[in-house]
Amino acid sequence: MIKIDRITKKFGRLTAVQDLCLEVARGEIFGVLGHNGSGKSTTIGMMLGQVWPTKGSVALCGHDVHRHRARALAKVGAIFEAPAFYDYLSGWRNLKILSSYSGRTPDARILEVLDWVGLSGREHATVRTYSHGMRARLAIAQALLPSPDLLILDEPSDGLDPEGIHEMRETIRRLHRELGLTIFLSSHLLHEVEQLCTRIAVLNRGHKVFEGALAQTRGSAGDNWIHLRTGDFELACRALSEAGMLLNHREGHLLQPAEGVSADQIVRHLVGHSLPVHEIMPHRPSLEEFYLTLMNPTSDPSTPNPQ
């Protein structure tokens, strides 16, 4: 559905994106992570034909965006940057006007997309009465009007409160599950990406520093580490070190056992030294830990750089 081949974008002396390659298969929910200025929005702008690449190419649905833009975007819906609506008009009227810019959309289709995003019953209320979350769902409705196969979302949960973030997450899941859409989203909300996506890419200053399955992020940053909750963590570490059972420890709850040392051996040793063990389990790092390691690879010398 998406093929980005070595695209670079320069604004004068500033390189916003450098030699980026990405491929997204049909049916995926693919997430792009990165801090402000990492190149996420520039990349989406090039995907939608609104930003011209300095070099490289982008193909959507099998068509080159910059050679055959109309064909490439025919089955693409998008929310890019802050969506704008007429506050004094209803959600229904906004969609009616916005859809007229690209061709007539039947009233039945407008009602259908409003139902998909959970705005049925509020479609005739003015947009000024909508919550921020309802406005975000109205933007999703606008993106669904052309019956897309691919949905591109730039920071879809940006600025939402916890309830709005939950509603947006469930809307995206439903669209993927029931309509079979391929979804490409950029975000800085790591927890949301962790719950929605199966594959991700991470950008840092215009460079791709990681691309892979979300499962890979859980395996690399925490290999061989064990979470331990005990009465006195420092005393437990000293006891294990003196017995040659410990390589390293950190953060007041993580242990890296010596080679061949199992969790049950650690428990027996600590209990034998009158140190209670309240909890012990393999450490599964969060996406946040993995992301921070990529942004600052020297922060945890035990973690390999996955680049």
Secondary structure as GFF3:
##gff-version 3
##sequence-region A 1 307
A	DSSP	beta_strand	2	11	.	.	.	ID=ss1
A	DSSP	beta_strand	14	24	.	.	.	ID=ss2
A	DSSP	beta_strand	29	33	.	.	.	ID=ss3
A	DSSP	alpha_helix	40	47	.	.	.	ID=ss4
A	DSSP	beta_strand	55	60	.	.	.	ID=ss5
A	DSSP	beta_strand	63	64	.	.	.	ID=ss6
A	DSSP	alpha_helix	69	73	.	.	.	ID=ss7
A	DSSP	beta_strand	76	79	.	.	.	ID=ss8
A	DSSP	alpha_helix	91	100	.	.	.	ID=ss9
A	DSSP	alpha_helix	107	116	.	.	.	ID=ss10
A	DSSP	three_ten_helix	127	129	.	.	.	ID=ss11
A	DSSP	alpha_helix	132	144	.	.	.	ID=ss12
A	DSSP	beta_strand	150	154	.	.	.	ID=ss13
A	DSSP	alpha_helix	162	179	.	.	.	ID=ss14
A	DSSP	beta_strand	182	187	.	.	.	ID=ss15
A	DSSP	alpha_helix	190	196	.	.	.	ID=ss16
A	DSSP	beta_strand	199	204	.	.	.	ID=ss17
A	DSSP	beta_strand	207	213	.	.	.	ID=ss18
A	DSSP	alpha_helix	214	220	.	.	.	ID=ss19
A	DSSP	beta_strand	226	230	.	.	.	ID=ss20
A	DSSP	alpha_helix	233	242	.	.	.	ID=ss21
A	DSSP	beta_strand	246	250	.	.	.	ID=ss22
A	DSSP	beta_strand	254	257	.	.	.	ID=ss23
A	DSSP	alpha_helix	263	272	.	.	.	ID=ss24
A	DSSP	beta_strand	277	282	.	.	.	ID=ss25
A	DSSP	alpha_helix	287	295	.	.	.	ID=ss26
###
